[in-house]
Amino acid sequence: MMINNILITKYKEVLSVITTKCQSVHFTPRKELYETI
């Protein structure tokens, strides 16, 4: 259970970061986005 909670939290953090980056630099090439992740 503990590991799952940590994973979910990390996943949400990563998702929000990706979302923010996509919104601020939505013109960034997809390849560059993948490299950032």
ABEGO torsion letter per residue (X at the ends): XAAAAAAAAAAAAAAAAAAAAAAABAABBAAAAAAAX
